[in-house]
Each structure stands twice: as structure tokens, then as C-alpha cells.
Amino acid sequence: MKIDTVDAPKTSIQVIERMVALLDALANYTDPVSLKELSKVSGLHPSTAHRILNDMVITRFVDRVEPGTYRLGMRLLELGNVVKSRLSVREAALDFMRSLHKKTQQTINLSVRQGDEIVYIDRAFSERSGMQVVRAIGGRGPLHLTSTGKLFLSVDEPKAIRAYATRTGLAGHNKNSITDLSKLERELSLVRSRGYARDNEELELGVRCMAAGIHDDSGKLIAGLSISAPADRLQEDWLEDLVTTASQISATLGYTGPAV
């Protein structure tokens, strides 16, 4: 049954809703789509769909491939690129980080890689987090001693990991630090298989962390989301929430598939 008639009132909201219905319908097809099919899928009367499609062709939201067939237009890609350029991982992550902090009551960190270190670029925490903030925003930590750092090392080629070990000497901070290349390689293998990473008091005694990766629309690992907690309070139940939250942030950035 059609959701409109030729003579239905044409309010501004209705027009926008019908445009969106047609765009959503076009997005379901990889090949050009006929007016008849678009009318059927969108629920719009053929004359209404034809009129709106003509307007969207003029504004380049839709391309008319040949008489009676349509596909999404380049204007959408242009606007999408503008949105992408303005959306930073911090902006995308902030609300999700706050929600995860509210649920766990622990410190939530957002970190990126810079060379052989990670840099903490944002954090959600409160006095109820139960620990002092170990690294302030802008602070750094070695890749091999941090949960997020291990995520980044895990996507490096073996040759690059060995080069990192040579450059840094795998210096440790305490008795729990991984300072042996073979042990680090085994740890990174676990990270790859699990899809998340841990820091078991390797950077700071008394502090444990778990991290999950954030990917951009190309599948590239661009940041790590981690939970830091006193060693005796870190709960395994938080892991699922952490991974889910990182996935939600990735989706906001346009990530839709496996990491590359």
C-alpha cells in the first residue's frame, strides 16, 4: 500500500522524509535502479518519486544514468568527505567514554600512537574512579608496556616489531614489565587472536588496564580505548562493554568491516 497519494499535502517535513526514503532505497542497490522499483521500495507514488528524484538530480544528490534509472550522486560523497574532515576521534569518542565511565566508575582513556609511544589525548574519570590518574592528558607511555600500545604493535609487521625492540631496548619500569622480545611477540600474538590487549601492572605497579582498538572508515587502527583501575578492582565483566564501546566509536567514524 502506498504511503501517499498524488494529492497528499506537501509539507516541508513530508518532502524531507520522502527524499530520505528515496536515498535509503537507492543505497540498497549497487546498480542503477528503475523508478518503478524505487517507488515500490520507498512506498511513494511513482509520480511523487519521479518529481523528487528530478529535484535531487538537479542538486546532484542523485544521478540519472539513463531515462528512468537512478543511482546515488557525487554530492553525497562530497558532503561526506566534509563531515569526515571535521570529525575527530576525540569528538566521536567523548560521549561514549562518559557512558562507559558512568557504568564502570573507572578511568577511561583515549590514546593514539606517536612514534614509539602512545599519547593520552582524552580521559573520562572522577574521584570515584578509585585511583589517581597515572598519566595526564598529553602524557606518554611506551608501546610495549601499555595496553593501547600493544594494540598498535600487534598490527605492525614482524620486522617493524623487531626494529622497535632494537630502538627502545624494551626498557622496563618494574618487575612486571615485558623486556624480552620473544615474550613480547607471544603477547602480541594473543592480542591479535583476542582482539583486545592488557597491561598487568607493567607500566605502573598497582594499576591494570585493558584496551580495545578504534578504527577509521578505511579499517586503520587510529586510537585505543582503555579502562584503567586499581589492580585488585579490574573486573572481567567490563571487557565486553569496552569492546562494544570501541566498536561504537569506530562505527561513528565510518568503520564497517574488518581492520586492515
C-alpha positions as a Markdown table, in Angstrom:
| # | Residue | x | y | z |
|---|---|---|---|---|
| 1 | Met | 0.0 | 0.0 | 0.0 |
| 2 | Lys | 1.3 | 3.5 | -0.9 |
| 3 | Ile | 2.1 | 5.8 | 1.9 |
| 4 | Asp | 1.0 | 8.8 | 0.0 |
| 5 | Thr | -1.2 | 9.9 | -3.0 |
| 6 | Val | -0.6 | 12.4 | -5.7 |
| 7 | Asp | -2.8 | 14.9 | -3.9 |
| 8 | Ala | -1.3 | 14.4 | -0.4 |
| 9 | Pro | -0.4 | 17.6 | 1.4 |
| 10 | Lys | 3.2 | 18.6 | 0.6 |
| 11 | Thr | 4.7 | 20.0 | 3.8 |
| 12 | Ser | 8.4 | 20.6 | 4.2 |
| 13 | Ile | 8.8 | 17.7 | 6.6 |
| 14 | Gln | 7.0 | 15.4 | 4.2 |
| 15 | Val | 9.3 | 16.3 | 1.4 |
| 16 | Ile | 12.4 | 15.7 | 3.5 |
| 17 | Glu | 11.0 | 12.4 | 4.7 |
| 18 | Arg | 10.3 | 11.3 | 1.1 |
| 19 | Met | 13.8 | 12.4 | -0.1 |
| 20 | Val | 15.3 | 10.3 | 2.7 |
| 21 | Ala | 13.2 | 7.4 | 1.8 |
| 22 | Leu | 14.4 | 7.5 | -1.8 |
| 23 | Leu | 18.0 | 8.0 | -0.8 |
| 24 | Asp | 17.8 | 5.0 | 1.6 |
| 25 | Ala | 16.2 | 2.9 | -1.2 |
| 26 | Leu | 19.0 | 3.9 | -3.6 |
| 27 | Ala | 21.6 | 3.0 | -1.0 |
| 28 | Asn | 20.4 | -0.6 | -1.1 |
| 29 | Tyr | 21.5 | -1.1 | -4.7 |
| 30 | Thr | 24.9 | -1.2 | -6.3 |
| 31 | Asp | 23.5 | -0.8 | -9.8 |
| 32 | Pro | 21.2 | 1.9 | -11.2 |
| 33 | Val | 17.5 | 1.4 | -10.1 |
| 34 | Ser | 14.3 | 1.9 | -12.0 |
| 35 | Leu | 11.7 | 4.4 | -11.0 |
| 36 | Lys | 9.2 | 1.5 | -10.6 |
| 37 | Glu | 11.5 | -0.3 | -8.2 |
| 38 | Leu | 12.2 | 2.9 | -6.2 |
| 39 | Ser | 8.5 | 3.6 | -5.9 |
| 40 | Lys | 7.9 | 0.1 | -4.6 |
| 41 | Val | 10.7 | 0.1 | -2.1 |
| 42 | Ser | 10.1 | 3.6 | -0.8 |
| 43 | Gly | 6.4 | 3.3 | -0.7 |
| 44 | Leu | 6.0 | 6.5 | -2.7 |
| 45 | His | 3.6 | 7.0 | -5.6 |
| 46 | Pro | 5.5 | 6.9 | -8.9 |
| 47 | Ser | 4.7 | 10.5 | -9.8 |
| 48 | Thr | 5.8 | 11.7 | -6.4 |
| 49 | Ala | 9.0 | 9.7 | -6.6 |
| 50 | His | 9.7 | 11.0 | -10.1 |
| 51 | Arg | 9.2 | 14.6 | -9.1 |
| 52 | Ile | 11.5 | 14.3 | -6.1 |
| 53 | Leu | 14.2 | 12.4 | -8.0 |
| 54 | Asn | 14.2 | 15.1 | -10.6 |
| 55 | Asp | 14.9 | 17.7 | -8.0 |
| 56 | Met | 17.7 | 15.6 | -6.5 |
| 57 | Val | 19.2 | 15.1 | -9.9 |
| 58 | Ile | 19.4 | 18.9 | -10.3 |
| 59 | Thr | 21.1 | 19.2 | -6.9 |
| 60 | Arg | 23.4 | 16.2 | -7.7 |
| 61 | Phe | 22.2 | 14.1 | -4.8 |
| 62 | Val | 21.1 | 11.6 | -7.4 |
| 63 | Asp | 22.4 | 10.8 | -10.9 |
| 64 | Arg | 20.1 | 9.8 | -13.7 |
| 65 | Val | 22.0 | 7.1 | -15.5 |
| 66 | Glu | 19.5 | 6.8 | -18.3 |
| 67 | Pro | 15.8 | 7.7 | -18.7 |
| 68 | Gly | 14.0 | 6.0 | -15.8 |
| 69 | Thr | 17.0 | 4.7 | -13.8 |
| 70 | Tyr | 18.8 | 6.4 | -10.9 |
| 71 | Arg | 21.8 | 6.0 | -8.5 |
| 72 | Leu | 23.3 | 8.0 | -5.6 |
| 73 | Gly | 25.1 | 11.1 | -6.7 |
| 74 | Met | 28.5 | 12.5 | -6.1 |
| 75 | Arg | 27.2 | 15.4 | -4.0 |
| 76 | Leu | 26.7 | 12.9 | -1.1 |
| 77 | Leu | 30.3 | 11.8 | -1.3 |
| 78 | Glu | 31.5 | 15.4 | -1.3 |
| 79 | Leu | 29.4 | 16.2 | 1.8 |
| 80 | Gly | 30.5 | 13.0 | 3.5 |
| 81 | Asn | 34.1 | 14.0 | 3.0 |
| 82 | Val | 33.4 | 17.4 | 4.6 |
| 83 | Val | 31.9 | 15.7 | 7.6 |
| 84 | Lys | 34.8 | 13.2 | 7.8 |
| 85 | Ser | 37.3 | 16.0 | 7.8 |
| 86 | Arg | 35.6 | 17.8 | 10.6 |
| 87 | Leu | 35.0 | 14.8 | 12.9 |
| 88 | Ser | 37.9 | 13.9 | 15.1 |
| 89 | Val | 38.3 | 10.8 | 17.1 |
| 90 | Arg | 38.0 | 12.8 | 20.3 |
| 91 | Glu | 34.7 | 14.3 | 19.3 |
| 92 | Ala | 33.4 | 10.9 | 18.2 |
| 93 | Ala | 34.6 | 9.2 | 21.5 |
| 94 | Leu | 33.7 | 11.7 | 24.2 |
| 95 | Asp | 30.1 | 10.8 | 24.9 |
| 96 | Phe | 30.8 | 7.0 | 24.6 |
| 97 | Met | 33.7 | 7.4 | 27.1 |
| 98 | Arg | 31.5 | 9.2 | 29.6 |
| 99 | Ser | 28.9 | 6.5 | 29.3 |
| 100 | Leu | 31.5 | 3.8 | 29.9 |
| 101 | His | 32.9 | 5.7 | 32.9 |
| 102 | Lys | 29.4 | 6.0 | 34.3 |
| 103 | Lys | 28.9 | 2.3 | 34.1 |
| 104 | Thr | 32.3 | 1.2 | 35.4 |
| 105 | Gln | 33.2 | 4.1 | 37.7 |
| 106 | Gln | 36.8 | 3.7 | 36.5 |
| 107 | Thr | 39.1 | 5.8 | 34.4 |
| 108 | Ile | 38.5 | 5.6 | 30.7 |
| 109 | Asn | 41.5 | 6.7 | 28.4 |
| 110 | Leu | 41.7 | 7.6 | 24.8 |
| 111 | Ser | 45.2 | 7.2 | 23.3 |
| 112 | Val | 46.9 | 7.5 | 19.9 |
| 113 | Arg | 50.3 | 6.4 | 18.7 |
| 114 | Gln | 53.1 | 8.8 | 18.1 |
| 115 | Gly | 56.3 | 7.0 | 17.0 |
| 116 | Asp | 57.3 | 4.6 | 19.7 |
| 117 | Glu | 54.9 | 5.9 | 22.3 |
| 118 | Ile | 51.2 | 6.3 | 22.9 |
| 119 | Val | 49.9 | 9.8 | 23.9 |
| 120 | Tyr | 46.8 | 10.2 | 26.1 |
| 121 | Ile | 44.5 | 12.6 | 24.3 |
| 122 | Asp | 41.4 | 12.4 | 26.4 |
| 123 | Arg | 40.1 | 10.8 | 29.6 |
| 124 | Ala | 36.8 | 10.3 | 31.5 |
| 125 | Phe | 37.3 | 9.9 | 35.2 |
| 126 | Ser | 36.1 | 11.2 | 38.6 |
| 127 | Glu | 37.1 | 11.0 | 42.3 |
| 128 | Arg | 35.1 | 7.8 | 42.5 |
| 129 | Ser | 37.4 | 6.1 | 40.0 |
| 130 | Gly | 39.4 | 4.8 | 43.0 |
| 131 | Met | 42.9 | 5.8 | 41.8 |
| 132 | Gln | 45.0 | 8.7 | 40.9 |
| 133 | Val | 45.4 | 9.5 | 37.2 |
| 134 | Val | 48.7 | 7.9 | 36.3 |
| 135 | Arg | 49.2 | 9.8 | 33.1 |
| 136 | Ala | 47.7 | 13.3 | 32.4 |
| 137 | Ile | 46.3 | 14.2 | 29.1 |
| 138 | Gly | 49.3 | 14.8 | 26.8 |
| 139 | Gly | 51.3 | 12.2 | 28.8 |
| 140 | Arg | 53.1 | 9.4 | 27.1 |
| 141 | Gly | 53.8 | 5.7 | 27.6 |
| 142 | Pro | 55.9 | 3.1 | 25.9 |
| 143 | Leu | 54.1 | 0.9 | 23.4 |
| 144 | His | 55.2 | -2.4 | 24.9 |
| 145 | Leu | 54.2 | -1.5 | 28.4 |
| 146 | Thr | 50.7 | -0.2 | 27.8 |
| 147 | Ser | 47.5 | -2.0 | 26.7 |
| 148 | Thr | 46.8 | 0.5 | 23.8 |
| 149 | Gly | 50.5 | 0.4 | 22.8 |
| 150 | Lys | 50.3 | -3.3 | 22.4 |
| 151 | Leu | 47.3 | -2.9 | 20.1 |
| 152 | Phe | 49.4 | -0.7 | 17.8 |
| 153 | Leu | 52.3 | -3.1 | 17.9 |
| 154 | Ser | 50.1 | -6.0 | 17.1 |
| 155 | Val | 49.2 | -4.6 | 13.7 |
| 156 | Asp | 52.9 | -4.0 | 12.8 |
| 157 | Glu | 54.9 | -6.4 | 10.6 |
| 158 | Pro | 57.3 | -8.7 | 12.5 |
| 159 | Lys | 60.2 | -6.7 | 11.1 |
| 160 | Ala | 58.8 | -3.4 | 12.4 |
| 161 | Ile | 58.3 | -5.0 | 15.9 |
| 162 | Arg | 61.9 | -6.2 | 15.9 |
| 163 | Ala | 63.1 | -2.7 | 14.9 |
| 164 | Tyr | 61.0 | -1.2 | 17.7 |
| 165 | Ala | 62.7 | -3.6 | 20.2 |
| 166 | Thr | 66.1 | -2.6 | 18.9 |
| 167 | Arg | 65.4 | 1.2 | 19.1 |
| 168 | Thr | 63.9 | 1.1 | 22.6 |
| 169 | Gly | 65.8 | -1.8 | 24.1 |
| 170 | Leu | 62.4 | -2.8 | 25.6 |
| 171 | Ala | 63.2 | -0.8 | 28.7 |
| 172 | Gly | 61.1 | -1.8 | 31.7 |
| 173 | His | 59.5 | 0.2 | 34.5 |
| 174 | Asn | 59.2 | -2.6 | 37.1 |
| 175 | Lys | 59.4 | -6.4 | 37.7 |
| 176 | Asn | 56.2 | -6.9 | 35.6 |
| 177 | Ser | 57.4 | -5.1 | 32.5 |
| 178 | Ile | 57.9 | -7.1 | 29.3 |
| 179 | Thr | 61.5 | -6.6 | 28.4 |
| 180 | Asp | 62.2 | -9.7 | 26.3 |
| 181 | Leu | 61.4 | -9.7 | 22.5 |
| 182 | Ser | 60.2 | -13.3 | 22.4 |
| 183 | Lys | 57.8 | -12.7 | 25.3 |
| 184 | Leu | 56.5 | -9.5 | 23.6 |
| 185 | Glu | 55.9 | -11.4 | 20.4 |
| 186 | Arg | 53.9 | -14.0 | 22.2 |
| 187 | Glu | 51.9 | -11.3 | 24.0 |
| 188 | Leu | 51.2 | -9.6 | 20.6 |
| 189 | Ser | 50.0 | -12.9 | 19.2 |
| 190 | Leu | 47.5 | -13.1 | 22.0 |
| 191 | Val | 46.3 | -9.6 | 21.3 |
| 192 | Arg | 45.7 | -10.4 | 17.7 |
| 193 | Ser | 43.7 | -13.5 | 18.5 |
| 194 | Arg | 41.7 | -11.9 | 21.3 |
| 195 | Gly | 41.0 | -8.5 | 19.7 |
| 196 | Tyr | 42.0 | -6.7 | 22.8 |
| 197 | Ala | 45.1 | -6.0 | 25.0 |
| 198 | Arg | 46.1 | -5.9 | 28.6 |
| 199 | Asp | 48.6 | -4.2 | 30.8 |
| 200 | Asn | 49.0 | -6.2 | 34.0 |
| 201 | Glu | 50.9 | -3.7 | 36.2 |
| 202 | Glu | 53.6 | -3.4 | 33.5 |
| 203 | Leu | 53.7 | 0.4 | 33.4 |
| 204 | Glu | 52.7 | 1.2 | 37.0 |
| 205 | Leu | 52.5 | -1.2 | 39.9 |
| 206 | Gly | 49.0 | -1.4 | 41.3 |
| 207 | Val | 47.4 | -0.4 | 38.0 |
| 208 | Arg | 45.9 | -2.7 | 35.4 |
| 209 | Cys | 44.4 | -1.8 | 32.1 |
| 210 | Met | 42.5 | -3.4 | 29.2 |
| 211 | Ala | 42.2 | -1.8 | 25.8 |
| 212 | Ala | 40.2 | -2.2 | 22.6 |
| 213 | Gly | 41.0 | -0.6 | 19.2 |
| 214 | Ile | 39.2 | 2.2 | 17.4 |
| 215 | His | 39.3 | 2.1 | 13.6 |
| 216 | Asp | 38.5 | 4.7 | 10.9 |
| 217 | Asp | 36.5 | 4.2 | 7.8 |
| 218 | Ser | 39.4 | 2.6 | 6.0 |
| 219 | Gly | 39.8 | 0.0 | 8.8 |
| 220 | Lys | 43.0 | 1.6 | 10.0 |
| 221 | Leu | 43.7 | 1.4 | 13.8 |
| 222 | Ile | 43.8 | 5.1 | 14.8 |
| 223 | Ala | 43.3 | 5.0 | 18.6 |
| 224 | Gly | 42.9 | 2.8 | 21.6 |
| 225 | Leu | 40.2 | 3.0 | 24.3 |
| 226 | Ser | 41.2 | 1.6 | 27.7 |
| 227 | Ile | 40.0 | 1.1 | 31.2 |
| 228 | Ser | 42.5 | 1.8 | 34.0 |
| 229 | Ala | 41.7 | 0.5 | 37.5 |
| 230 | Pro | 43.4 | -0.5 | 40.7 |
| 231 | Ala | 44.9 | -3.9 | 40.1 |
| 232 | Asp | 42.5 | -5.6 | 42.6 |
| 233 | Arg | 39.4 | -4.0 | 41.2 |
| 234 | Leu | 39.6 | -4.6 | 37.5 |
| 235 | Gln | 36.6 | -6.6 | 36.5 |
| 236 | Glu | 36.5 | -9.0 | 33.6 |
| 237 | Asp | 32.8 | -8.1 | 33.1 |
| 238 | Trp | 34.0 | -4.7 | 31.8 |
| 239 | Leu | 35.7 | -6.2 | 28.9 |
| 240 | Glu | 32.6 | -6.8 | 26.8 |
| 241 | Asp | 31.4 | -3.2 | 27.5 |
| 242 | Leu | 34.9 | -1.9 | 26.5 |
| 243 | Val | 35.0 | -3.8 | 23.2 |
| 244 | Thr | 31.4 | -2.7 | 22.4 |
| 245 | Thr | 32.1 | 0.9 | 23.2 |
| 246 | Ala | 35.2 | 0.9 | 21.0 |
| 247 | Ser | 33.2 | -0.6 | 18.2 |
| 248 | Gln | 30.5 | 2.1 | 18.6 |
| 249 | Ile | 33.1 | 4.8 | 18.3 |
| 250 | Ser | 34.6 | 3.1 | 15.2 |
| 251 | Ala | 31.1 | 3.0 | 13.6 |
| 252 | Thr | 30.7 | 6.7 | 14.2 |
| 253 | Leu | 33.9 | 7.2 | 12.3 |
| 254 | Gly | 32.6 | 5.2 | 9.4 |
| 255 | Tyr | 34.2 | 1.8 | 10.1 |
| 256 | Thr | 32.0 | -1.0 | 8.7 |
| 257 | Gly | 34.3 | -4.0 | 8.3 |
| 258 | Pro | 37.4 | -5.9 | 9.4 |
| 259 | Ala | 40.6 | -4.0 | 10.3 |
| 260 | Val | 43.4 | -3.8 | 7.8 |
